[in-house]
Amino acid sequence: MTIARKSWKKRTINPYFGSGDKMISLAKIGVKTYFVILSLILILRIEGGD
């Protein structure tokens, strides 16, 4: 609860913090998809017998 309250206070004080938070979450999603695609390519190569 205390951590949530602290982050809520930061957001109210700094309006730009929210947009930065969105960018960080988008970056995390991008990294996740990138690794998923890489693993899929590796699996396909192993299955193909290359």
PyMOL commands that set and color helices and strands:
alter all, ss='L'
color gray80, all
select helices_A, chain A and resi 2-13+16-48
alter helices_A, ss='H'
color red, helices_A
deselect
rebuild
show_as cartoon
